[in-house]
Amino acid sequence: MGERLFDPVKSDKLEDPQRVHWLPSSAVLGRMGVERGWTIADVGAGTGYFARPLAEAVGPEGRVLAIDVQREMLARLLVKLAETEAPSNILPLPGDADALPIADDACDALLLANLWHELENGPKVAREARRVVRPGGRMAVLDWEPVEPPPGPPLDHRVSADAARDVLAAAGWVPSAPSRVGPYSWLLLAD
Ligand SMILES: C[S@@+](CC[C@H](N)C(=O)[O-])C[C@H]1O[C@@H](n2cnc3c(N)ncnc32)[C@H](O)[C@@H]1O
């Protein structure tokens, strides 16, 4: 595992009540154009900060595959889902972003939220996302602007939206221009 991997001891930060002000999930879901009935992979789901509202948005006929490479994070996700009485259409799954436990074309959309800066092989992950998202589906990548923390990871771990955009394009995605979400984050949408 890489030195950039999120430390589960810090998982309370993912549920900081202030986070909803500087990183509202509604802004991300709205720009993704999430529809009822969709199957969405939330890769690097952490404690489910995005998986929970995604599950509400897709409704009972849709589902959210909440994937994380760290078993300890999945355990924390399960606790959080129980505490918050989260919708039952969230399926926690162990898995690595570069070899997802998902069949070809099985997802309508895929979200990588605050994961890109932790990846060891972004090009491989972008190709893997292409494999699991159906033709016409969408990928969303949200990550930290490369500006001085806090909050967030160290400056030298951060990646610019333009660099991520080039990686997505090389994998066959058609990425949008990056947009801002709150003061600290960029969002790329790719079709
Ligand atoms: C900073 S947390 C973000 C959690 C959540 N997306 C959010 O924004 O609240 C990053 C998460 O990605 C997971 N992760 C890191 N590398 C991964 C990989 N290669 N595949 C799947 N999950 C990964 C970490 O274990 C951690 O739970």
The ligand as a Gaussian input file, in Angstrom:
#p B3LYP/6-31G(d) Opt

LIG

0 1
 C       -9.716000      10.193000       1.730000
 S      -10.756000       8.779000       1.801000
 C      -12.199000       9.389000       0.972000
 C      -13.449000       8.642000       1.366000
 C      -14.740000       9.134000       0.667000
 N      -14.691000       8.990000      -0.768000
 C      -15.008000      10.560000       1.023000
 O      -14.728000      11.470000       0.239000
 O      -15.507000      10.789000       2.137000
 C      -10.055000       7.712000       0.567000
 C      -10.571000       6.270000       0.659000
 O      -10.123000       5.543000      -0.490000
 C       -9.664000       4.277000      -0.090000
 N       -8.684000       3.815000      -1.075000
 C       -7.402000       4.214000      -1.242000
 N       -6.827000       3.597000      -2.286000
 C       -7.777000       2.785000      -2.816000
 C       -7.793000       1.899000      -3.921000
 N       -6.714000       1.718000      -4.684000
 N       -8.934000       1.229000      -4.185000
 C      -10.043000       1.400000      -3.414000
 N      -10.085000       2.233000      -2.333000
 C       -8.969000       2.915000      -2.048000
 C       -9.075000       4.509000       1.296000
 O       -9.012000       3.310000       2.038000
 C      -10.061000       5.518000       1.880000
 O      -11.142000       4.884000       2.529000

